[in-house]
Amino acid sequence: MKKVLAISGGVDSMVLLHMFRNDPDVVVAHFDHGTRPSSEEDAKFVETAAKKYGLPFYLGQAKLG
């Protein structure tokens, strides 16, 4: 069964990602709400971390801001 980690890019979620980095059943998800001009950078940061660990990355986006 797959585990979906919802990762924001904050300290807590990045520690969670690090803890599960070796779990082959983990996929990484991030949602960019578009509420800040820098929100795209958060998405890229999380994607880079997921790729570093060899984990699948999924991104959802909206323009709520």
C-alpha positions as CSV (number, residue, x, y, z in Angstrom):
1,M,0.0,0.0,0.0
2,K,1.4,3.4,-1.0
3,K,1.9,6.1,1.6
4,V,1.3,9.7,0.5
5,L,3.4,12.3,2.3
6,A,2.0,15.8,2.0
7,I,5.1,17.9,2.2
8,S,4.9,21.7,2.5
9,G,8.6,22.5,2.6
10,G,8.5,23.6,6.2
11,V,10.9,22.1,8.8
12,D,8.3,19.6,10.2
13,S,7.4,18.2,6.9
14,M,10.9,18.0,5.6
15,V,11.9,16.0,8.7
16,L,9.0,13.7,8.0
17,L,10.2,13.3,4.4
18,H,13.7,12.5,5.7
19,M,12.4,9.9,8.1
20,F,10.5,8.1,5.3
21,R,13.3,8.5,2.6
22,N,14.1,4.8,2.4
23,D,10.5,3.6,2.3
24,P,9.8,2.2,-1.2
25,D,6.0,2.7,-0.7
26,V,6.2,6.5,-0.2
27,V,5.2,9.1,-2.7
28,V,5.7,12.8,-2.1
29,A,2.8,15.3,-2.7
30,H,2.9,19.1,-2.6
31,F,0.1,21.5,-3.3
32,D,0.9,25.1,-4.4
33,H,-2.1,27.2,-3.5
34,G,-0.6,30.2,-5.4
35,T,-1.2,32.6,-2.5
36,R,2.4,33.9,-2.3
37,P,4.7,35.1,-5.1
38,S,7.4,32.7,-3.8
39,S,5.1,29.6,-3.5
40,E,6.6,28.2,-6.7
41,E,10.0,28.1,-5.0
42,D,8.5,25.9,-2.2
43,A,7.2,23.5,-4.8
44,K,10.6,23.3,-6.5
45,F,12.3,22.8,-3.1
46,V,10.1,19.9,-2.2
47,E,10.5,18.4,-5.7
48,T,14.3,18.6,-5.4
49,A,14.2,16.8,-2.0
50,A,12.0,14.1,-3.4
51,K,14.3,13.5,-6.4
52,K,17.3,13.5,-4.1
53,Y,15.7,10.5,-2.2
54,G,14.5,8.9,-5.5
55,L,10.9,9.2,-4.5
56,P,8.0,10.0,-6.9
57,F,6.8,13.6,-6.7
58,Y,3.3,14.9,-7.5
59,L,2.3,18.6,-7.6
60,G,-1.1,20.1,-7.5
61,Q,-1.6,23.8,-8.3
62,A,-4.2,26.5,-8.0
63,K,-4.2,30.3,-8.2
64,L,-6.0,31.3,-5.0
65,G,-4.0,34.4,-4.3
